[in-house]
Amino acid sequence: MARSKSKHIRLINRRRKQYNQRMKRRKAEVKAGGGAAQKRRPARKPAAPAAAPAAPAAAPPAMLAEARIGTTGFSYREWAGRAYPAGLTPLQMLAYYSSQLSGVELALPKLPSPDALASWAAAVPAGFQFAVRYPWHVDFRSGIAVAKGLGDLLESVEPLGMALGPILIQVPSTVPADRHVLADLLRAAPGELRLAFEFRHPAWNEESTLRLLSAHDAALVLSDYGEGAPRLTLTAGFTYLRIRRDDDQPDIWSGWADRLATLVRRGVDVYAFLKHDRKGVSFDRARRLAMLLTAEETMAPQQLLT
């Protein structure tokens, strides 16, 4: 057993190092590409001085974080002709979806092939991200299984590249709190990988859990099942919200837009995903929430300037 555990620890450490190296290379390539483009830009000729130039208008403060709004899944046949134009292939559905929303939560029983994931990453605009659910079959009572599952998942989603968003880890209600297992997983995770935890057993709802998540910049998932908006408990530089409610009261969505905009203005990245439905209503609601959030983000700086 000790030899098997040591083998898995070496495996996850190796994959962790490889993942961090890939992310650093990609970020360096993006940065170098931007710098090269700036060097090729011709120098501007100095403008002739103008008499008594008018004072430039004050620009609104730049947003310190980003908000990505979407749904759980995107390629539902029932959405064709409702949320989507009729006759689209799954890849065309994703292209249309990503033109309207900025993120999607993948909660599939089995991930697509590497080629399919690479085609998905190529079909979405820059900045779009895929949040991926940790596989359900992992035994969360075993630190060895958790470490191996994380390594396998990172290897599977590598084709997503910079389009990879947070990893959603849903710990079932059958698993009581075991902070040793949680600590093992957090230590094994690559430093640049965002993890969001949704604990189903009430024994996890303790301050020690929050301290452990905070120490590793991992998020506690906030869930809205229609029983009242949850408390905004922050343990990381981002937050992960799952809206599972079915009602369509305008004040609910405007309230969420206001709360999420406040987080963005505080520098907290936001990921918010609505539960899918067969009629595509969640797609329209997600678009509405995104528009309300954009309006909230722009209104606050304007109010500060007036």
Residue pairs with C-beta under 8 A, 6 or more apart in sequence:
4 144
5 143
5 144
8 144
8 147
8 148
8 151
9 147
9 188
11 147
11 148
11 151
12 147
12 148
12 150
12 151
12 188
13 188
15 151
15 154
15 155
16 151
16 154
16 188
16 189
16 190
19 154
19 158
19 190
19 192
19 193
20 190
20 191
20 192
22 158
23 190
23 192
26 161
26 162
30 162
58 305
60 298
60 301
60 302
60 304
60 305
61 301
61 304
63 264
63 265
63 297
64 264
64 265
64 266
64 267
65 238
65 263
65 264
65 265
65 266
65 267
65 268
65 269
65 270
66 102
66 127
66 264
66 269
66 270
67 102
67 260
67 261
67 264
67 269
67 270
67 272
67 290
67 293
67 297
68 101
68 102
68 103
68 128
68 129
68 165
68 269
68 270
68 271
68 272
69 101
69 102
69 103
69 270
69 272
69 273
69 286
69 289
69 290
69 293
70 97
70 101
70 102
70 103
70 104
70 105
70 272
70 273
70 274
70 286
71 101
71 104
71 105
71 273
71 274
71 275
71 276
71 282
71 283
71 286
72 104
72 105
72 107
72 242
72 273
72 274
72 275
72 276
73 104
73 105
73 106
73 107
73 108
73 276
74 93
74 94
74 97
74 104
75 90
75 93
75 94
76 276
76 278
76 280
78 278
78 279
78 280
79 93
79 279
79 280
79 283
80 86
80 87
80 88
80 93
82 279
82 280
83 280
83 283
83 284
84 93
84 96
84 97
84 280
85 96
88 96
91 119
91 120
91 123
94 104
94 120
94 123
94 124
95 123
95 124
97 104
97 283
98 104
98 123
98 124
98 125
98 128
99 125
100 283
100 287
101 283
101 286
101 287
101 290
102 127
102 128
102 129
102 290
103 128
103 129
103 130
103 131
103 165
103 271
103 273
104 130
104 131
104 273
105 131
105 132
105 133
105 168
105 242
105 273
106 130
106 131
106 132
106 133
107 133
107 168
108 133
109 136
111 117
111 132
111 156
111 157
112 120
114 156
114 158
114 159
115 159
117 156
117 157
117 159
117 160
118 159
118 160
120 130
120 160
120 163
121 130
121 159
121 160
121 161
121 163
124 163
128 163
129 163
129 164
129 165
129 271
130 157
130 160
130 163
130 164
130 165
131 165
131 166
131 167
131 168
131 196
131 240
131 271
131 273
132 153
132 157
132 160
132 164
132 165
132 166
132 167
132 168
133 167
133 168
133 169
133 170
134 149
134 150
134 153
134 167
134 168
134 169
134 170
135 149
135 152
135 153
136 170
138 145
138 146
138 149
139 145
139 146
140 146
140 171
140 172
140 175
140 178
140 181
141 175
141 178
141 181
142 181
143 180
143 181
143 184
143 185
146 181
146 184
146 185
146 188
147 184
147 185
147 188
150 167
150 185
150 188
150 189
151 188
153 167
154 190
154 193
157 164
165 194
165 271
166 194
166 195
166 196
166 219
166 238
166 240
166 271
167 193
167 194
167 195
167 196
168 196
168 198
168 221
168 240
169 185
169 195
169 196
169 197
169 198
170 198
170 200
170 221
171 197
171 198
171 199
171 200
171 201
171 204
172 200
172 201
173 200
173 201
174 201
175 200
175 201
176 201
176 203
176 204
177 199
177 201
177 203
177 204
177 206
177 209
179 208
179 209
179 212
182 197
182 209
182 212
183 212
185 195
186 195
186 212
186 213
186 215
186 216
186 218
187 216
189 195
189 216
189 218
194 217
194 218
194 219
194 236
194 238
195 216
195 218
195 219
196 218
196 219
196 220
196 221
196 238
196 240
196 271
197 213
197 218
197 219
197 220
197 221
198 221
198 223
198 242
199 205
199 209
199 220
209 220
210 220
210 233
210 235
213 219
213 220
213 235
213 236
214 235
214 236
217 235
217 236
217 237
218 235
218 236
219 234
219 235
219 236
219 238
219 239
219 240
220 233
220 234
220 235
221 240
221 241
221 242
222 230
222 231
222 232
222 233
222 239
222 240
222 241
222 242
223 230
223 241
223 242
223 244
224 230
224 241
224 242
224 243
224 244
224 245
224 256
225 244
225 245
226 244
226 245
226 246
226 247
229 255
229 256
229 259
232 239
232 259
232 263
234 263
234 268
237 267
237 268
237 269
238 268
238 269
238 270
238 271
239 263
239 268
239 269
239 270
239 271
240 271
240 272
241 256
241 260
241 270
241 271
241 272
241 273
242 272
242 273
242 275
243 256
243 272
243 273
243 274
243 275
244 274
244 275
245 252
245 275
246 275
246 277
248 281
248 285
253 285
253 288
253 289
253 292
254 292
256 272
256 289
256 292
257 289
257 292
257 293
257 295
257 296
258 296
260 270
260 272
260 293
260 296
261 293
261 296
261 297
261 300
263 270
264 270
264 293
264 297
265 297
265 300
272 289
273 286
274 282
274 285
274 286
274 289
275 282
276 282
